[in-house]
Amino acid sequence: MSGLNAKLPRIQDFDLAGKVVLARVDHNVVEKGVIKDAFRIDSTFGLIHYIAARGGYPILMTHVGRTRDKKTGHITSGPGTAVEPVVDYLNRKLEADFRIPALAADPELGITSVDAKVMEPLLRDLKARKIGGLYLPNSRWFAGEESKDGKTAALAAEWAGLADLYVNDAFGSWQAHCSTYDVAKALPACAGFLMQKELLNLERVLKAEAPFVAIVAGSKYDTKIGPLNELYERVDYLILGGVIYNAFLCAKYGIEVAGVAQEDVDLAKGLVEKDKSGKILEPGALVESKVLDRRDPGQCRVVKVADFKPGQKYAYFLDVAPESFDDPRLARPLAKAKTIFINAVMGFTPNFGEGSARMYGQIGENKTALKLYGGGDTLTELKNLQPGLYLRALDDPSYYFFTGGGAVLTAIEQGSPYGLKPVAALLKP
């Protein structure tokens, strides 16, 4: 694919015939033992087919959920974070025969070794094509996955001993853990097809065609301040939502809003001060609610930003009022944009989704703009709130859905995806 860093090895650069290929994917889509959205799994079908079609033998691995207690270091393994639902799904959808090695797990330390007695017969069956592939247990069940000691090096060596080539197709898993970083140093390593697409489309954000509109929301300002500041320098217009927008409003108008921490307001003052050119487009009406856990008409009302006065106190702002997107000050820039980046859920879903639904629909009316959705909750809510639009967008080249929202924002903050350690680990010297 043109546009990629010339130092990035790609899977299509390798002869896979007779090779065992260890592929790190991002199938972290299981919640309490149930697949909540299969999009990330479906996005790796191309890689799985390619390995088999080129004569390779696939071994897949992913993390699922959080398994490590930060205080004690204990690792909890069990049905809630198992890969079985993913493997069952793959076997049904692809008519495949992936097997999960039955590696013993200590109740506190997790899986402490890749037991050769378990792996060797499975590897023989894999190479004899008696089975379609192997799928390792949750990478975070392994003792060396997230640790910073000798366990990591030992695990990287054990994983590397299973394969001839390592492929990273998990851009959304951007933290430098053993399965995304250390093992890449222990084997010939390359980028899979999904990784390549994510990198190419990130370049389309970082070098966006103008007019460029970015829409960012979030529950805490401090986690978004770096990406926000970087985006501000690149965009023609920026639209905020969620607690980020609430903090901005508090900082700009001197109001108080329930649920907005003072430290977030203090951080937002920098963006208020920076916005002398008026790049930030403000949704003019918000839904205020006295309660968080339900939508009670008797406890909700629409308030207008134009009515704010310093010192006023408000209950929770839980959504942008849908009519805000009819205002020409927002509607016109969205209609004329050539690039729109969306990492935003405007409301506190599931009870406050009208603002997000209207926004997604209005973005969809711009047929010519490149529309890049930042993964995570944004994609889930687009699917829930605008299912018809979501299904059409899957086959529409003017849309791209990133699989990892956090990875995208981190790359934007750094100004390049090639500084992310798992990506950097793949680059040739």
C-alpha positions as CSV (number, residue, x, y, z in Angstrom):
1,M,0.0,0.0,0.0
2,S,1.4,3.4,-1.0
3,G,1.6,6.0,1.7
4,L,3.1,3.7,4.4
5,N,6.4,4.2,6.0
6,A,9.0,2.5,3.7
7,K,10.6,0.9,6.7
8,L,7.4,-1.0,7.6
9,P,7.5,-4.7,6.6
10,R,4.1,-5.9,5.3
11,I,2.8,-9.4,5.5
12,Q,2.5,-9.5,1.7
13,D,6.3,-9.0,1.5
14,F,6.9,-12.5,3.0
15,D,6.7,-16.1,1.6
16,L,4.3,-17.8,4.0
17,A,4.4,-21.3,2.5
18,G,5.1,-23.8,5.2
19,K,5.5,-21.1,7.8
20,V,3.8,-20.9,11.2
21,V,2.5,-17.3,11.5
22,L,1.9,-15.9,15.0
23,A,-0.6,-13.1,14.6
24,R,-1.6,-10.6,17.3
25,V,-5.1,-9.4,16.7
26,D,-7.4,-7.2,18.6
27,H,-10.4,-9.4,19.4
28,N,-11.1,-7.7,22.7
29,V,-14.8,-7.7,22.1
30,V,-16.0,-10.1,24.9
31,E,-17.9,-8.8,27.9
32,K,-18.9,-11.2,30.6
33,G,-18.4,-14.1,28.2
34,V,-20.5,-12.6,25.4
35,I,-19.3,-10.9,22.2
36,K,-20.7,-7.4,22.3
37,D,-19.7,-6.4,18.8
38,A,-18.0,-8.6,16.2
39,F,-16.6,-5.7,14.0
40,R,-13.0,-6.1,15.2
41,I,-13.1,-9.9,14.6
42,D,-14.6,-9.5,11.1
43,S,-11.9,-6.9,10.3
44,T,-9.3,-9.6,10.5
45,F,-10.9,-12.2,8.2
46,G,-8.7,-11.0,5.4
47,L,-5.5,-11.8,7.3
48,I,-6.7,-15.2,8.4
49,H,-7.7,-16.1,4.8
50,Y,-4.4,-14.8,3.4
51,I,-2.3,-16.9,5.8
52,A,-4.1,-20.1,4.9
53,A,-4.2,-19.3,1.1
54,R,-0.5,-18.7,1.0
55,G,0.3,-22.0,2.7
56,G,0.9,-20.7,6.2
57,Y,-0.3,-22.0,9.5
58,P,-2.1,-19.4,11.7
59,I,-1.7,-19.0,15.5
60,L,-3.8,-16.1,16.8
61,M,-3.7,-14.3,20.1
62,T,-5.5,-11.4,21.7
63,H,-6.2,-9.8,25.1
64,V,-9.7,-9.8,26.6
65,G,-10.6,-7.4,29.3
66,R,-8.5,-6.6,32.4
67,T,-7.2,-9.6,34.4
68,R,-4.3,-8.2,36.5
69,D,-4.8,-6.7,39.9
70,K,-2.5,-3.6,39.9
71,K,-1.9,-3.7,43.6
72,T,-1.1,-7.4,44.1
73,G,-0.1,-8.4,40.6
74,H,-2.4,-11.4,40.8
75,I,-3.9,-12.6,37.5
76,T,-7.5,-13.8,37.3
77,S,-8.4,-16.2,34.6
78,G,-11.9,-17.5,34.0
79,P,-14.9,-17.6,31.6
80,G,-15.5,-13.9,31.7
81,T,-12.2,-13.1,30.0
82,A,-11.8,-16.3,28.0
83,V,-11.3,-16.4,24.2
84,E,-13.8,-19.3,23.7
85,P,-16.6,-17.0,22.4
86,V,-14.2,-15.5,19.8
87,V,-13.1,-19.0,18.7
88,D,-16.6,-20.3,18.5
89,Y,-17.5,-17.2,16.4
90,L,-14.5,-17.7,14.0
91,N,-15.3,-21.4,13.6
92,R,-18.9,-20.7,12.7
93,K,-18.3,-17.8,10.4
94,L,-15.2,-19.2,8.6
95,E,-16.1,-22.9,8.9
96,A,-12.7,-23.2,10.4
97,D,-11.3,-25.4,13.1
98,F,-9.3,-23.3,15.5
99,R,-8.3,-25.0,18.8
100,I,-7.4,-23.4,22.1
101,P,-4.4,-25.0,23.9
102,A,-5.3,-26.2,27.3
103,L,-2.5,-24.4,29.2
104,A,-2.7,-24.7,32.9
105,A,-3.2,-21.4,34.9
106,D,-2.2,-20.7,38.4
107,P,-5.1,-19.1,40.3
108,E,-2.9,-16.1,41.2
109,L,0.0,-16.1,38.8
110,G,-1.8,-17.0,35.6
111,I,-0.2,-19.1,32.9
112,T,3.4,-19.3,33.8
113,S,4.8,-21.2,30.8
114,V,3.8,-22.3,27.3
115,D,3.9,-26.0,28.1
116,A,5.7,-27.9,25.3
117,K,3.8,-31.1,26.1
118,V,0.5,-29.3,25.3
119,M,1.8,-27.4,22.3
120,E,3.8,-30.0,20.4
121,P,1.0,-32.3,19.4
122,L,-1.2,-29.3,18.5
123,L,1.6,-27.9,16.3
124,R,2.0,-31.3,14.6
125,D,-1.7,-31.3,13.8
126,L,-1.6,-27.7,12.6
127,K,1.3,-28.4,10.2
128,A,-0.5,-31.6,9.0
129,R,-3.6,-29.5,8.4
130,K,-5.6,-31.7,10.7
131,I,-6.8,-28.5,12.3
132,G,-7.3,-25.0,10.9
133,G,-5.4,-23.0,13.4
134,L,-4.5,-22.4,17.0
135,Y,-5.9,-19.6,19.2
136,L,-3.8,-19.0,22.3
137,P,-5.6,-18.3,25.6
138,N,-6.1,-14.6,26.6
139,S,-2.7,-13.0,26.4
140,R,-3.3,-11.3,29.7
141,W,-3.6,-14.6,31.4
142,F,0.1,-15.1,30.8
143,A,2.4,-14.1,33.6
144,G,4.8,-12.2,31.4
145,E,2.3,-10.2,29.3
146,E,2.0,-7.0,31.4
147,S,4.9,-7.5,33.9
148,K,8.2,-5.6,33.6
149,D,10.5,-8.3,34.8
150,G,12.2,-11.4,33.5
151,K,8.9,-13.1,32.9
152,T,8.3,-10.9,29.9
153,A,11.5,-11.9,28.2
154,A,10.9,-15.6,29.0
155,L,7.3,-15.4,27.6
156,A,8.5,-13.6,24.4
157,A,11.0,-16.4,23.8
158,E,8.4,-19.1,24.4
159,W,5.9,-17.4,22.0
160,A,8.6,-16.9,19.4
161,G,9.5,-20.5,19.6
162,L,6.1,-21.5,18.3
163,A,6.4,-19.6,15.0
164,D,8.5,-18.5,12.0
165,L,6.9,-15.0,11.6
166,Y,5.1,-12.5,13.8
167,V,2.3,-10.3,12.4
168,N,0.8,-7.4,14.3
169,D,-2.8,-6.7,13.1
170,A,-3.9,-5.1,16.3
171,F,-3.4,-1.4,16.0
172,G,-6.0,-0.8,18.7
173,S,-3.8,-2.6,21.2
174,W,-1.2,0.2,21.3
175,Q,0.4,-0.4,24.7
176,A,3.8,-2.0,24.7
177,H,3.0,-5.4,26.2
178,C,4.8,-8.7,25.5
179,S,2.3,-9.8,22.8
180,T,2.5,-6.4,20.9
181,Y,6.1,-5.5,21.5
182,D,8.6,-7.9,23.0
183,V,7.7,-10.9,20.8
184,A,8.0,-8.6,17.7
185,K,11.7,-8.2,18.6
186,A,12.2,-12.0,18.9
187,L,10.9,-13.0,15.4
188,P,10.8,-11.6,11.8
189,A,7.9,-9.2,12.2
190,C,5.5,-7.3,9.9
191,A,2.2,-5.5,9.7
192,G,-1.0,-7.2,8.8
193,F,-3.6,-5.8,6.5
194,L,-5.8,-4.2,9.1
195,M,-2.7,-2.5,10.7
196,Q,-1.8,-1.2,7.3
197,K,-5.3,0.3,6.7
198,E,-5.3,1.9,10.2
199,L,-2.0,3.6,9.5
200,L,-3.0,4.8,6.1
201,N,-6.2,6.3,7.4
202,L,-4.5,7.9,10.3
203,E,-2.4,9.7,7.7
204,R,-5.7,11.0,6.3
205,V,-6.5,12.5,9.7
206,L,-3.0,13.9,10.3
207,K,-2.8,15.3,6.7
208,A,-6.5,16.0,6.3
209,E,-8.0,17.7,3.3
210,A,-9.5,21.0,4.2
211,P,-12.1,22.1,5.4
212,F,-11.4,19.7,8.3
213,V,-13.9,19.3,11.1
214,A,-13.1,17.2,14.2
215,I,-15.7,16.2,16.8
216,V,-14.4,15.0,20.1
217,A,-16.3,14.1,23.3
218,G,-15.3,12.2,26.5
219,S,-16.0,11.7,30.1
220,K,-12.8,13.3,31.5
221,Y,-11.0,16.3,30.1
222,D,-7.6,15.3,31.3
223,T,-7.5,12.1,29.1
224,K,-8.2,14.2,26.0
225,I,-6.2,17.3,26.5
226,G,-3.2,16.2,24.5
227,P,-5.1,15.0,21.4
228,L,-7.4,18.1,21.7
229,N,-4.5,20.5,21.6
230,E,-2.9,18.7,18.6
231,L,-6.2,18.5,16.7
232,Y,-6.9,22.2,17.4
233,E,-3.8,23.1,15.5
234,R,-4.8,21.0,12.5
235,V,-8.6,21.6,12.1
236,D,-10.6,24.3,10.6
237,Y,-13.4,23.7,13.1
238,L,-13.6,21.7,16.4
239,I,-16.9,20.5,18.0
240,L,-16.9,19.3,21.6
241,G,-19.3,17.1,23.4
242,G,-19.8,15.2,26.7
243,V,-18.0,16.2,29.9
244,I,-15.3,17.8,27.7
245,Y,-17.8,20.3,26.4
246,N,-19.3,20.8,29.9
247,A,-15.8,21.7,31.3
248,F,-15.2,24.1,28.4
249,L,-18.5,25.8,29.1
250,C,-17.7,26.1,32.8
251,A,-14.3,27.6,31.9
252,K,-15.6,30.0,29.3
253,Y,-18.9,31.2,30.9
254,G,-18.1,30.9,34.6
255,I,-20.9,28.5,35.3
256,E,-21.0,25.4,37.5
257,V,-22.3,22.0,36.1
258,A,-22.8,18.9,38.2
259,G,-20.4,16.1,37.6
260,V,-17.6,18.4,36.2
261,A,-14.5,18.3,38.3
262,Q,-12.7,21.6,39.0
263,E,-9.4,20.2,37.7
264,D,-11.1,19.6,34.3
265,V,-12.4,23.2,34.3
266,D,-8.9,24.4,35.1
267,L,-7.5,22.4,32.2
268,A,-10.2,23.6,29.8
269,K,-9.2,27.3,30.5
270,G,-6.2,26.8,28.3
271,L,-8.4,25.8,25.3
272,V,-10.7,28.7,26.0
273,E,-7.7,31.1,26.0
274,K,-6.3,29.5,22.8
275,D,-9.6,29.8,20.9
276,K,-9.2,33.4,19.8
277,S,-9.9,32.6,16.2
278,G,-13.2,30.9,17.0
279,K,-12.4,27.4,15.7
280,I,-14.5,25.8,18.3
281,L,-18.1,25.5,17.2
282,E,-20.5,25.5,20.2
283,P,-23.7,23.4,20.2
284,G,-26.1,26.1,21.4
285,A,-28.6,24.0,23.4
286,L,-28.1,21.2,26.0
287,V,-30.3,18.7,27.8
288,E,-30.0,19.3,31.6
289,S,-31.2,16.5,33.9
290,K,-31.4,16.3,37.7
291,V,-30.9,12.5,37.6
292,L,-28.3,10.3,35.9
293,D,-29.9,6.9,35.8
294,R,-33.0,7.5,33.8
295,R,-34.7,10.0,31.5
296,D,-37.5,11.6,33.5
297,P,-39.4,14.3,31.6
298,G,-40.2,16.0,34.9
299,Q,-36.6,16.4,35.7
300,C,-35.2,17.3,32.3
301,R,-35.2,20.6,30.3
302,V,-33.3,22.2,27.4
303,V,-31.1,25.1,28.3
304,K,-29.5,27.5,25.9
305,V,-25.8,28.5,26.0
306,A,-26.8,32.1,25.1
307,D,-28.6,32.3,28.5
308,F,-25.5,31.5,30.6
309,K,-24.4,34.0,33.2
310,P,-21.4,33.8,35.5
311,G,-22.1,32.1,38.8
312,Q,-25.1,30.1,37.6
313,K,-25.3,26.5,38.8
314,Y,-26.8,23.7,36.7
315,A,-27.6,20.0,37.2
316,Y,-26.1,17.4,34.8
317,F,-25.7,18.3,31.1
318,L,-26.3,14.8,29.6
319,D,-26.8,15.5,25.9
320,V,-26.5,18.1,23.2
321,A,-30.0,19.0,22.2
322,P,-30.7,17.6,18.7
323,E,-31.8,21.0,17.4
324,S,-28.3,22.3,17.9
325,F,-27.3,20.6,14.7
326,D,-29.9,22.5,12.8
327,D,-28.1,25.8,13.6
328,P,-26.3,27.0,10.5
329,R,-23.2,27.7,12.6
330,L,-22.8,23.9,13.0
331,A,-24.8,22.6,10.0
332,R,-22.9,24.6,7.3
333,P,-19.3,23.6,8.3
334,L,-20.4,19.9,8.5
335,A,-22.0,20.2,5.1
336,K,-19.0,21.8,3.5
337,A,-16.3,19.7,5.2
338,K,-14.0,17.6,3.1
339,T,-12.7,15.6,6.1
340,I,-14.7,14.9,9.3
341,F,-13.1,13.0,12.2
342,I,-15.5,11.7,14.8
343,N,-14.5,10.5,18.2
344,A,-17.6,11.5,20.0
345,V,-20.8,10.3,21.8
346,M,-22.6,13.5,22.6
347,G,-25.0,12.1,25.2
348,F,-24.9,9.9,28.3
349,T,-26.3,6.8,26.6
350,P,-28.5,4.8,26.6
351,N,-31.0,7.3,28.0
352,F,-29.6,10.4,26.3
353,G,-28.8,9.6,22.6
354,E,-30.8,12.0,20.6
355,G,-28.0,14.5,20.1
356,S,-25.6,11.8,18.9
357,A,-28.2,10.3,16.6
358,R,-28.9,13.7,15.0
359,M,-25.2,14.5,14.6
360,Y,-24.4,11.1,13.0
361,G,-27.3,11.6,10.6
362,Q,-26.2,15.1,9.7
363,I,-22.6,13.9,9.0
364,G,-24.1,11.2,6.8
365,E,-25.8,13.8,4.6
366,N,-22.4,15.1,3.5
367,K,-21.9,12.5,0.7
368,T,-18.4,13.7,-0.5
369,A,-16.5,14.2,2.8
370,L,-14.2,11.5,4.1
371,K,-15.8,10.5,7.4
372,L,-13.4,8.8,9.8
373,Y,-14.9,7.3,13.0
374,G,-12.6,6.8,15.9
375,G,-13.6,3.4,17.1
376,G,-14.7,2.3,20.6
377,D,-17.9,3.8,22.0
378,T,-18.3,6.1,19.0
379,L,-18.7,3.1,16.6
380,T,-20.9,1.2,19.0
381,E,-23.3,4.2,19.4
382,L,-23.4,4.8,15.7
383,K,-24.5,1.2,15.2
384,N,-27.1,1.5,18.0
385,L,-28.5,4.9,17.2
386,Q,-28.3,4.8,13.4
387,P,-28.3,1.1,12.4
388,G,-29.3,1.8,8.8
389,L,-26.6,4.4,8.3
390,Y,-24.0,2.1,9.9
391,L,-24.8,-0.8,7.6
392,R,-24.6,1.5,4.5
393,A,-21.4,3.0,5.7
394,L,-19.7,-0.4,5.9
395,D,-19.6,-0.5,2.1
396,D,-19.2,3.2,1.5
397,P,-15.6,4.3,0.7
398,S,-16.3,7.8,2.1
399,Y,-16.4,6.2,5.6
400,Y,-13.6,4.5,7.6
401,F,-14.1,2.9,11.0
402,F,-11.0,2.7,13.1
403,T,-10.9,-0.3,15.4
404,G,-9.2,1.4,18.3
405,G,-10.2,4.9,19.5
406,G,-7.5,5.2,22.2
407,A,-4.7,4.3,19.7
408,V,-6.0,6.9,17.2
409,L,-6.0,9.7,19.8
410,T,-2.6,8.7,21.1
411,A,-1.2,8.8,17.5
412,I,-2.8,12.2,16.9
413,E,-1.3,13.5,20.1
414,Q,2.2,12.3,19.0
415,G,1.7,13.6,15.5
416,S,2.5,10.2,14.0
417,P,1.4,6.6,14.4
418,Y,5.0,5.4,13.9
419,G,6.0,6.5,17.4
420,L,3.6,4.0,19.1
421,K,5.9,1.3,20.4
422,P,4.1,-1.7,18.9
423,V,4.3,0.0,15.5
424,A,7.9,1.1,16.0
425,A,8.9,-2.5,16.9
426,L,8.0,-3.6,13.4
427,L,10.1,-1.0,11.6
428,K,13.3,-2.1,9.9
429,P,16.5,-0.3,11.1
